[in-house]
Amino acid sequence: MRYAATIIGTGCAFPENRVTNDEIVDRLEKDNISTNDRWIRDRTGIRERRFSNLENPDEHNSSLGVAAARKALDMADRTPGDIDQIIYATCTPDTLIPSTACWLQHKIDAPQAWAMDINAACSGFVYGLATADKFIQSGQTRTALVVGAEVLNPFINWQDRGSCILFGDGAGAAVVERTDPHASARILSSHLLSDGNLWELFYIPAGGSSMEVTPGRFSQNLHKMRMTGKEIFKVAVRTLAEFANRALESNGFTIDDIDWFIPHQANYRIIEAVAKRLNCPMKKVVVNVDRYGNTSAATIPTALDEAVRDGRIQKGQLILLDSFGAGLTYGAILMRW
């Protein structure tokens, strides 16, 4: 390995509009009296989330990505001109064409960068970080900007109380740069996998080239998210624990060696169940799902940025990122900060 990759800056951004559980309940059918704040908290741990105002260009997906990217660049003491690769993880792009990565490149004016989107749903940031790591190892990239961002609220199915309570909007970013392969602070390994056989557990039927959104399909909510909650829970707990252990074992570590565990923030109950399966104390787990909900590709980078900025994450600590998403997609990254 000629080079290694290390994160030198992080950032996050959220829309202004805080949406409480009571506000979510108000949007559901009035006869659905069993859904209330307590019911949502007990099942998900979520108190509130943020929703973008789609009429406000500053809260579009790429705009949230810009805000997060600028914070990451400031922390890294880098400029947009220093970036030579942009990887944008999202399943809710501004437009199908061009990519949201290109929108971000345009908005921050990064003329030396080539840009691409990755759609791995909630695993997107981990996939993007792993991709940047490999390009840096090969010598083709010196400085990469990896963004995970979503504006999910337009795709929420308000007829499904099991899924509509979960999601929020936001963006997280990381500046990743070349370092010596023997440096202490670096990405140690990445572990990725997908299982397309389980696609029906979480998908959006219409909106792609195979199924146009016609008036009839619109009325059937075929352009909205469909999720099989109970099955997702079981698969998520099993695979998150499996990939966490895979990353640890491949580097000769155990969960006791970890300083911070940052899993995908899908649901607090999933996070608790994974921590229990790993024998990882919750005091080592970074959590922000209670305040932001499930922001898909943005959950891990926003949680990472919060923990860096509030001082929990310190130089030399061992960090484990762990993801699970629609596809299905899975991935874990182990790194030394």
VEXDREN-2710 file (C-alpha; in Angstrom, 1 decimal):
% VEXDREN-2710
k/r/px/py/pz
1/MET/0.0/0.0/0.0
2/ARG/1.6/3.3/-1.1
3/TYR/-0.7/5.5/0.8
4/ALA/-3.4/5.5/3.5
5/ALA/-6.4/7.8/4.0
6/THR/-7.3/9.9/7.1
7/ILE/-10.2/12.2/7.9
8/ILE/-9.0/15.7/8.6
9/GLY/-12.3/17.6/8.8
10/THR/-16.0/16.9/9.4
11/GLY/-19.2/18.9/9.2
12/CYS/-23.0/18.6/9.3
13/ALA/-26.1/20.6/8.5
14/PHE/-29.8/20.3/9.0
15/PRO/-32.9/22.2/7.9
16/GLU/-34.4/24.7/10.4
17/ASN/-37.8/23.1/10.8
18/ARG/-38.0/20.9/13.8
19/VAL/-40.9/18.4/13.6
20/THR/-42.0/16.8/16.9
21/ASN/-43.7/13.5/17.4
22/ASP/-46.9/15.4/18.1
23/GLU/-46.7/17.1/14.7
24/ILE/-46.2/13.8/13.0
25/VAL/-49.3/12.4/14.8
26/ASP/-51.3/15.4/13.6
27/ARG/-50.5/14.5/10.0
28/LEU/-51.8/11.0/10.3
29/GLU/-55.5/10.0/10.0
30/LYS/-57.4/11.4/13.0
31/ASP/-58.9/8.0/13.9
32/ASN/-55.4/6.6/14.4
33/ILE/-55.5/7.2/18.1
34/SER/-53.0/4.5/19.0
35/THR/-50.2/6.6/17.5
36/ASN/-48.9/9.2/19.9
37/ASP/-45.6/10.7/21.2
38/ARG/-45.2/7.9/23.7
39/TRP/-45.8/5.2/21.1
40/ILE/-43.2/6.7/18.8
41/ARG/-40.6/7.2/21.6
42/ASP/-41.1/3.7/22.9
43/ARG/-40.5/2.0/19.5
44/THR/-37.9/4.3/18.0
45/GLY/-36.4/6.6/20.6
46/ILE/-37.1/9.5/18.3
47/ARG/-38.3/12.8/19.8
48/GLU/-38.0/15.0/16.8
49/ARG/-36.6/15.3/13.3
50/ARG/-35.9/18.0/10.7
51/PHE/-37.8/18.5/7.5
52/SER/-36.5/20.6/4.6
53/ASN/-38.8/23.3/3.2
54/LEU/-38.8/22.3/-0.5
55/GLU/-39.7/25.9/-1.5
56/ASN/-36.4/27.1/0.0
57/PRO/-33.4/26.4/-2.3
58/ASP/-31.1/26.7/0.7
59/GLU/-32.6/23.5/2.1
60/HIS/-32.4/21.3/-1.0
61/ASN/-30.2/18.2/-0.7
62/SER/-27.2/19.7/-2.4
63/SER/-27.5/22.9/-0.4
64/LEU/-27.4/21.0/2.9
65/GLY/-24.4/19.1/1.5
66/VAL/-22.8/22.5/0.7
67/ALA/-23.3/23.7/4.3
68/ALA/-21.8/20.5/5.7
69/ALA/-18.9/20.5/3.2
70/ARG/-17.9/24.0/4.0
71/LYS/-17.8/23.2/7.7
72/ALA/-15.6/20.2/7.0
73/LEU/-13.3/22.2/4.8
74/ASP/-13.0/24.9/7.5
75/MET/-12.0/22.3/10.1
76/ALA/-9.5/20.7/7.6
77/ASP/-8.1/24.1/6.7
78/ARG/-8.7/23.3/3.0
79/THR/-10.4/25.2/0.2
80/PRO/-12.7/23.8/-2.6
81/GLY/-9.7/24.2/-4.9
82/ASP/-7.9/21.6/-2.9
83/ILE/-10.5/18.9/-3.6
84/ASP/-9.8/16.5/-6.5
85/GLN/-12.6/14.0/-5.8
86/ILE/-16.2/14.4/-4.6
87/ILE/-18.3/11.4/-3.6
88/TYR/-21.9/12.2/-2.8
89/ALA/-23.9/9.5/-1.0
90/THR/-27.7/10.0/-1.4
91/CYS/-30.8/8.1/-2.4
92/THR/-32.8/11.4/-2.7
93/PRO/-30.9/13.4/-5.3
94/ASP/-31.8/16.9/-6.3
95/THR/-32.2/15.7/-9.8
96/LEU/-31.7/12.4/-11.6
97/ILE/-29.5/14.3/-14.1
98/PRO/-27.1/15.8/-13.2
99/SER/-25.8/14.1/-10.1
100/THR/-26.1/15.9/-6.8
101/ALA/-22.3/15.6/-6.6
102/CYS/-22.1/17.8/-9.7
103/TRP/-24.5/20.3/-8.1
104/LEU/-22.3/20.4/-5.0
105/GLN/-19.2/20.9/-7.1
106/HIS/-20.9/23.8/-8.9
107/LYS/-22.1/25.4/-5.7
108/ILE/-18.8/25.3/-3.9
109/ASP/-16.7/26.0/-7.0
110/ALA/-14.3/23.0/-6.9
111/PRO/-12.9/23.1/-10.4
112/GLN/-10.2/20.4/-9.9
113/ALA/-12.6/17.8/-8.7
114/TRP/-14.4/15.0/-10.5
115/ALA/-17.7/14.1/-8.9
116/MET/-20.1/11.2/-8.6
117/ASP/-23.1/10.0/-6.7
118/ILE/-23.4/6.7/-4.7
119/ASN/-26.8/5.3/-4.0
120/ALA/-26.4/2.7/-1.2
121/ALA/-29.2/4.2/0.9
122/CYS/-28.3/4.3/4.6
123/SER/-24.9/2.7/3.9
124/GLY/-24.0/5.4/1.5
125/PHE/-21.5/7.3/3.5
126/VAL/-19.6/4.2/4.5
127/TYR/-19.6/3.1/0.9
128/GLY/-18.4/6.6/-0.1
129/LEU/-15.7/6.7/2.5
130/ALA/-14.4/3.2/1.5
131/THR/-14.3/4.3/-2.1
132/ALA/-12.3/7.5/-1.3
133/ASP/-10.0/5.3/0.8
134/LYS/-9.2/3.0/-2.2
135/PHE/-8.7/5.9/-4.6
136/ILE/-6.3/7.5/-2.1
137/GLN/-4.4/4.2/-1.6
138/SER/-4.0/3.9/-5.3
139/GLY/-2.4/7.3/-5.6
140/GLN/-5.1/8.7/-7.9
141/THR/-6.6/11.0/-5.2
142/ARG/-4.9/13.3/-2.7
143/THR/-7.9/15.1/-1.1
144/ALA/-11.5/13.8/-1.3
145/LEU/-14.8/15.2/-0.1
146/VAL/-17.3/12.6/1.0
147/VAL/-20.8/13.7/1.7
148/GLY/-23.8/11.8/2.9
149/ALA/-27.1/13.8/2.6
150/GLU/-30.8/13.2/2.2
151/VAL/-34.0/15.0/1.9
152/LEU/-36.4/12.2/2.7
153/ASN/-39.6/13.9/3.7
154/PRO/-41.0/14.1/0.1
155/PHE/-40.9/10.3/0.0
156/ILE/-42.5/9.5/3.3
157/ASN/-45.6/7.3/3.1
158/TRP/-48.1/9.0/5.5
159/GLN/-50.4/6.0/5.2
160/ASP/-47.8/3.8/6.9
161/ARG/-47.4/4.8/10.6
162/GLY/-44.6/2.3/11.0
163/SER/-42.3/4.1/8.6
164/CYS/-43.5/7.7/8.5
165/ILE/-42.4/8.3/12.1
166/LEU/-38.8/7.4/11.4
167/PHE/-37.3/9.8/8.8
168/GLY/-35.7/13.2/8.7
169/ASP/-33.5/15.4/6.5
170/GLY/-29.8/16.4/6.9
171/ALA/-26.3/16.2/5.6
172/GLY/-22.8/15.3/6.9
173/ALA/-19.4/15.6/5.2
174/ALA/-15.8/14.6/5.7
175/VAL/-12.6/15.7/4.1
176/VAL/-10.4/12.7/3.5
177/GLU/-6.7/13.1/2.7
178/ARG/-3.7/11.1/1.8
179/THR/-1.3/10.2/4.6
180/ASP/1.6/7.8/5.2
181/PRO/0.6/4.1/5.2
182/HIS/2.1/3.7/8.7
183/ALA/0.5/6.8/10.2
184/SER/-1.4/6.3/13.4
185/ALA/-4.5/8.3/12.3
186/ARG/-5.9/6.5/9.3
187/ILE/-8.6/4.2/8.0
188/LEU/-7.6/0.7/8.9
189/SER/-10.0/-1.3/6.8
190/SER/-13.4/-1.3/5.2
191/HIS/-15.9/-4.2/4.7
192/LEU/-18.8/-4.0/2.3
193/LEU/-21.5/-6.3/1.1
194/SER/-24.9/-6.2/-0.6
195/ASP/-27.9/-8.6/-0.8
196/GLY/-30.2/-7.7/-3.6
197/ASN/-32.4/-10.8/-2.7
198/LEU/-33.8/-8.7/0.1
199/TRP/-34.8/-5.7/-1.9
200/GLU/-38.5/-6.0/-1.0
201/LEU/-37.8/-5.1/2.6
202/PHE/-37.3/-1.4/1.7
203/TYR/-37.9/0.1/-1.7
204/ILE/-39.7/2.8/-3.7
205/PRO/-41.7/1.2/-6.5
206/ALA/-42.1/4.1/-8.9
207/GLY/-39.9/7.0/-10.1
208/GLY/-37.2/5.1/-12.0
209/SER/-37.1/4.1/-15.6
210/SER/-38.9/0.9/-15.1
211/MET/-42.0/2.6/-13.6
212/GLU/-42.8/6.2/-14.4
213/VAL/-44.8/8.2/-11.9
214/THR/-48.2/8.5/-13.6
215/PRO/-51.3/10.1/-12.1
216/GLY/-52.6/6.7/-11.3
217/ARG/-49.4/5.5/-9.6
218/PHE/-49.2/8.8/-7.8
219/SER/-52.6/8.3/-6.3
220/GLN/-51.5/4.8/-5.1
221/ASN/-48.5/6.3/-3.4
222/LEU/-46.1/4.1/-5.5
223/HIS/-43.6/7.0/-5.4
224/LYS/-43.3/6.7/-1.6
225/MET/-41.1/4.5/0.6
226/ARG/-42.3/0.9/1.4
227/MET/-40.8/-0.9/4.4
228/THR/-41.3/-4.2/6.1
229/GLY/-40.4/-3.0/9.6
230/LYS/-40.2/-6.3/11.6
231/GLU/-38.0/-8.0/9.1
232/ILE/-35.8/-4.9/8.7
233/PHE/-35.3/-4.9/12.4
234/LYS/-34.1/-8.5/12.6
235/VAL/-31.8/-8.3/9.6
236/ALA/-30.4/-5.0/10.7
237/VAL/-29.5/-6.2/14.2
238/ARG/-27.9/-9.4/12.8
239/THR/-25.9/-7.7/10.0
240/LEU/-24.7/-4.7/12.0
241/ALA/-23.3/-7.0/14.6
242/GLU/-21.8/-9.3/12.0
243/PHE/-20.0/-6.5/10.1
244/ALA/-18.8/-4.8/13.3
245/ASN/-17.2/-8.1/14.4
246/ARG/-15.8/-8.6/10.9
247/ALA/-14.0/-5.2/11.0
248/LEU/-12.7/-5.8/14.5
249/GLU/-11.4/-9.4/13.9
250/SER/-9.7/-8.5/10.6
251/ASN/-7.6/-6.0/12.5
252/GLY/-7.0/-8.1/15.6
253/PHE/-9.2/-6.1/17.9
254/THR/-12.2/-6.8/20.1
255/ILE/-15.1/-4.6/21.0
256/ASP/-13.3/-3.7/24.3
257/ASP/-10.6/-1.9/22.2
258/ILE/-13.1/0.4/20.7
259/ASP/-13.4/4.0/22.0
260/TRP/-16.5/4.9/20.0
261/PHE/-19.0/2.9/18.1
262/ILE/-21.0/4.9/15.5
263/PRO/-23.8/2.8/14.0
264/HIS/-26.4/3.8/11.4
265/GLN/-29.1/5.7/13.3
266/ALA/-32.1/3.9/12.0
267/ASN/-33.9/3.4/15.3
268/TYR/-32.7/3.6/18.9
269/ARG/-34.1/0.1/19.6
270/ILE/-31.9/-1.3/16.8
271/ILE/-28.9/0.5/18.2
272/GLU/-29.5/-0.9/21.7
273/ALA/-30.0/-4.4/20.3
274/VAL/-26.8/-4.3/18.3
275/ALA/-24.8/-2.9/21.3
276/LYS/-26.1/-5.7/23.4
277/ARG/-25.2/-8.4/20.9
278/LEU/-21.7/-6.9/20.7
279/ASN/-21.4/-6.5/24.5
280/CYS/-20.7/-2.8/23.8
281/PRO/-21.7/-0.5/26.6
282/MET/-24.1/2.3/25.4
283/LYS/-21.7/4.9/26.9
284/LYS/-19.4/4.1/24.0
285/VAL/-22.2/4.5/21.3
286/VAL/-22.7/7.8/19.6
287/VAL/-26.4/8.5/19.2
288/ASN/-28.3/11.4/17.5
289/VAL/-31.4/9.6/16.2
290/ASP/-33.4/11.0/19.1
291/ARG/-33.0/14.5/17.7
292/TYR/-32.8/14.0/14.0
293/GLY/-34.5/10.7/13.2
294/ASN/-33.2/8.4/10.4
295/THR/-31.4/10.6/7.9
296/SER/-30.2/7.6/5.9
297/ALA/-26.8/8.3/4.3
298/ALA/-26.4/11.4/6.6
299/THR/-26.7/9.6/10.0
300/ILE/-23.1/8.4/10.4
301/PRO/-21.3/11.5/9.2
302/THR/-23.6/13.8/11.3
303/ALA/-23.1/11.7/14.4
304/LEU/-19.3/11.6/13.7
305/ASP/-19.2/15.4/13.3
306/GLU/-21.1/16.0/16.5
307/ALA/-18.8/13.7/18.5
308/VAL/-15.7/15.4/17.0
309/ARG/-16.9/18.9/17.7
310/ASP/-18.1/18.3/21.3
311/GLY/-14.8/16.7/22.2
312/ARG/-15.8/13.1/22.7
313/ILE/-13.6/11.9/19.9
314/GLN/-10.0/12.5/20.7
315/LYS/-6.7/12.0/18.8
316/GLY/-5.6/8.4/18.9
317/GLN/-8.9/6.8/19.6
318/LEU/-10.3/3.8/17.7
319/ILE/-13.6/4.5/15.9
320/LEU/-15.9/1.9/14.4
321/LEU/-18.5/3.0/11.8
322/ASP/-21.3/0.4/11.0
323/SER/-24.0/0.7/8.4
324/PHE/-27.1/-1.1/7.1
325/GLY/-29.4/0.1/4.3
326/ALA/-31.9/-0.6/1.6
327/GLY/-30.6/-2.7/-1.2
328/LEU/-29.9/-4.4/1.0
329/THR/-26.4/-2.9/1.7
330/TYR/-24.0/-3.4/4.6
331/GLY/-20.7/-1.9/5.6
332/ALA/-18.3/-1.2/8.4
333/ILE/-15.1/0.9/8.6
334/LEU/-12.5/0.8/11.4
335/MET/-10.3/3.8/11.8
336/ARG/-7.8/5.4/14.2
337/TRP/-8.6/9.1/14.8
END
